[in-house]
Amino acid sequence: MFSPYYAAARRRGTTDPENYCALNVALYGRRKRWAMTERGRRAMHRDAATFVIGPSALAWDGNALTIDINETGTPIPRRIAGRVRVIPRAVTSHEFVIDSLSEHRWRPIAPCARVEVELSHPELRWSGNGYLDSNTGDVPLESSFVRWDWSRAALHDGTAVLYNVTCRDGTTPSLALLFDANGHVRDIAPPPPVTLPPNGWRLPRATRSDDAARVIDTLENAPFYARSLIAARILGEDTIAVHESLSLDRFASRIVQLMLPFRMPRALR
């Protein structure tokens, strides 16, 4: 959905979205690496249980999602290879409209999950709490949204998700949800809004927390997007949340579209 090639093709008229596919892999910490190589229709295959993008593939066996990674990082061409398994505690059928015109939907497929990571390049292995969701839309994101802030936090009783968006029509829909390990969901009272420091590109960031929140680390620092770890308090529980802020005005700007290919190259085959 952030492909500059897809955006350019849309401006020329109707195009096939399956001609613009990529597997995004981001490693943080001492061995930080990034890959998001886009590939065309001939390098993509999908059916009910598999999704192949060039040398990488995803497969669902009814119990776990297995992601086999074989990518080359950018801008430094270092290999990223190995396997990630996402093992849901429960798979949900919940779907939520996130905009005022009902043109965009978010599905938390596995809000509570275990993730097992085993990489050969670089050589890393770990496991922990995970999460799997999907977003679908009838129109481009920048047509509907000005910005959004989103966060996911593991709590003692499940996973809390906070969604706050600003739509083009000036409305500000929001979600505040708690999912338990069985996939059941309930609305929670939205915590008070909290302003976070902007990222290195002066991108505004905000969240919700019962008390003051703070940025622990900015994992992705881009002109239109920031992914961060934040310390917050939700339902009276201190937690560390994965947080993202997205500006669609910045994403749609000409200069950002020209910058994106440096982080998102397109393979010739």
C-alpha positions in Angstrom: 0.0 0.0 0.0 3.0 2.3 0.3 4.5 1.3 -3.1 5.6 4.4 -5.1 5.3 2.3 -8.3 1.7 1.3 -7.5 0.9 5.0 -6.7 2.4 6.1 -10.0 0.4 3.4 -12.0 -2.8 4.4 -10.2 -2.3 8.0 -11.4 -2.2 6.7 -15.0 -5.4 4.8 -14.6 -6.7 1.4 -13.4 -3.9 -1.1 -12.7 -3.5 -4.6 -11.2 -2.5 -4.5 -7.5 -1.0 -8.0 -7.7 1.7 -6.6 -9.9 3.0 -4.7 -6.9 3.9 -7.2 -4.1 6.6 -7.1 -1.5 7.6 -8.9 1.7 8.8 -6.3 4.3 11.3 -7.6 6.8 12.6 -5.3 9.5 15.2 -6.4 12.1 16.0 -4.1 15.0 18.8 -4.0 17.5 22.5 -4.7 17.0 21.9 -6.5 13.7 19.5 -4.1 12.2 18.4 -4.9 8.7 15.6 -3.9 6.3 14.2 -5.4 3.1 11.2 -4.5 1.0 11.9 -5.5 -2.6 8.8 -5.1 -4.8 8.1 -7.8 -7.4 5.7 -8.0 -10.4 2.8 -10.3 -11.2 5.0 -13.1 -12.7 6.9 -13.5 -9.4 3.7 -13.8 -7.3 1.5 -16.8 -6.7 -1.3 -17.2 -4.2 -4.0 -19.7 -3.3 -6.1 -20.3 -0.1 -3.1 -21.5 1.9 0.1 -20.0 0.3 1.4 -16.7 -0.9 4.7 -16.7 -2.8 6.6 -13.5 -3.6 9.7 -14.2 -5.5 12.2 -16.2 -3.3 10.1 -15.8 -0.1 6.8 -17.4 0.8 4.0 -17.6 3.4 2.0 -20.7 4.2 -0.9 -21.4 6.5 -1.4 -25.0 7.7 -4.4 -24.5 9.9 -2.4 -24.0 13.1 0.4 -21.6 12.2 1.5 -19.1 9.6 5.1 -20.0 8.4 7.0 -17.3 6.7 10.1 -18.4 4.8 12.3 -15.4 4.2 15.0 -15.1 1.5 15.6 -11.4 0.8 18.4 -8.9 0.3 18.4 -5.8 2.5 18.6 -2.2 1.4 20.3 0.2 1.2 23.2 -2.1 2.3 22.8 -5.4 0.3 23.0 -7.9 3.2 21.1 -11.1 3.1 18.1 -11.8 5.3 17.1 -15.5 5.4 15.3 -17.9 7.7 11.9 -18.7 9.0 9.3 -17.0 11.2 6.3 -18.9 12.6 3.2 -17.1 13.9 1.2 -19.4 16.1 -2.2 -17.9 17.1 -3.8 -18.6 20.4 -7.1 -18.0 18.5 -8.1 -16.9 15.0 -10.8 -14.2 15.1 -13.4 -13.3 12.5 -13.8 -9.8 13.8 -13.6 -7.0 11.3 -13.8 -3.3 12.0 -14.5 -0.3 9.8 -11.8 2.4 10.6 -13.0 5.3 8.5 -16.1 7.5 8.3 -17.2 6.3 4.8 -16.8 2.5 5.5 -14.2 2.2 2.8 -11.4 0.7 4.9 -11.5 -2.3 7.2 -9.1 -3.7 9.7 -9.1 -7.4 10.8 -7.2 -8.5 13.9 -6.6 -12.1 12.7 -4.6 -13.2 15.7 -4.4 -10.5 18.3 -2.7 -12.9 20.8 -0.1 -15.2 19.3 3.4 -16.7 19.8 6.1 -15.9 17.4 9.2 -18.2 16.8 12.1 -16.7 14.8 15.0 -18.7 13.4 17.3 -16.9 11.0 20.4 -18.1 9.3 21.4 -14.6 7.9 22.0 -13.0 10.3 22.2 -15.9 12.7 19.5 -15.2 15.3 16.9 -17.1 17.2 14.2 -16.0 19.6 10.5 -16.3 20.5 7.9 -14.2 22.2 4.5 -12.5 22.0 3.2 -11.8 18.5 0.3 -10.4 16.5 -1.2 -10.8 13.1 -3.7 -8.5 11.3 -4.7 -7.2 7.9 -6.0 -4.0 6.3 -8.2 -3.8 3.2 -9.6 -0.8 1.4 -11.7 0.2 -1.6 -9.7 3.4 -2.2 -6.1 4.5 -1.6 -5.3 5.4 2.0 -4.4 8.9 1.2 -7.8 9.5 -0.3 -9.5 8.7 3.0 -7.1 9.6 5.8 -5.0 12.6 6.9 -3.2 10.6 9.5 -3.5 7.9 12.1 -1.9 6.6 15.3 -2.1 3.0 16.3 -0.7 0.9 19.1 -0.7 -2.7 20.4 0.2 -3.7 23.9 0.3 -7.1 25.6 -1.5 -7.0 28.9 -2.0 -9.6 31.6 -5.5 -10.4 30.3 -4.8 -10.2 26.6 -3.9 -7.6 24.0 -5.1 -4.0 23.9 -5.3 -2.2 20.5 -5.8 1.6 20.2 -6.7 3.1 16.8 -7.1 6.8 16.3 -7.6 8.3 12.8 -8.3 11.7 11.2 -10.3 11.4 8.0 -10.4 13.7 5.1 -13.9 14.9 6.1 -12.6 16.0 9.5 -14.1 13.1 11.5 -11.9 11.3 14.0 -13.0 7.7 14.4 -11.3 5.6 17.1 -11.2 2.1 18.5 -10.1 1.0 22.0 -10.3 -2.8 22.2 -9.2 -5.6 24.5 -8.8 -9.2 23.0 -8.4 -12.2 25.3 -6.4 -15.3 24.5 -9.6 -17.0 23.1 -10.1 -14.3 20.6 -13.0 -12.6 22.4 -13.1 -8.8 22.2 -14.6 -6.1 24.2 -14.6 -2.3 24.0 -12.7 -0.5 26.7 -12.9 3.1 27.7 -10.3 5.0 25.6 -7.5 6.3 27.8 -6.8 10.0 27.7 -4.9 11.4 24.7 -1.1 11.9 25.2 1.2 13.8 22.9 4.5 12.1 22.2 7.7 13.9 20.9 7.9 14.1 17.1 10.3 11.8 15.3 13.5 12.9 13.7 11.6 14.2 10.6 9.3 16.3 12.9 6.4 13.9 12.3 3.8 14.3 15.1 3.1 11.3 17.3 0.3 10.8 19.7 -1.2 7.9 21.7 -3.6 7.2 24.6 -2.5 6.3 28.1 -3.9 6.3 31.6 -0.9 8.3 32.7 2.1 9.9 30.9 3.6 7.9 28.1 7.1 8.0 26.7 9.0 6.9 23.7 11.5 4.1 24.6 12.9 3.7 21.1 12.1 4.9 17.5 12.5 1.8 15.4 11.5 3.3 12.0 12.2 7.0 11.4 10.8 8.2 8.1 9.3 11.5 6.8 5.8 10.1 6.8 5.9 7.1 9.2 7.3 6.2 12.6 7.3 2.9 14.4 8.2 3.1 18.0 8.3 1.3 21.3 6.5 3.3 24.0 5.9 2.9 27.7 2.3 3.5 28.5 -0.4 2.6 31.1 -3.5 0.9 29.9 -6.4 -0.4 32.1 -4.2 0.4 35.1 -1.4 -1.8 33.9 2.1 -0.5 32.9 3.1 -2.0 29.6 5.3 -1.5 26.6 3.4 -1.0 23.3 4.3 -1.2 19.6 3.2 2.2 18.2 3.0 3.7 14.8 2.2 7.1 13.4 1.4 7.7 9.8 0.9 11.0 7.8 -0.9 10.4 4.5 -0.3 14.0 3.5 3.4 13.5 3.7 3.2 10.1 2.0 1.4 11.6 -1.0 3.9 14.4 -1.4 6.1 14.4 -4.5 9.4 14.5 -2.6 8.5 11.4 -0.4 7.3 9.5 -3.5 10.7 10.2 -5.1 12.5 9.0 -1.9 10.7 5.8 -1.4 12.5 3.7 -4.2 15.7 4.0 -2.1 14.1 1.9 0.6 11.7 -0.1 -1.7 13.5 -1.1 -4.9 11.6 -3.0 -7.6 13.1 -6.3 -8.9 13.4 -6.7 -12.6 11.9 -10.2 -12.4 
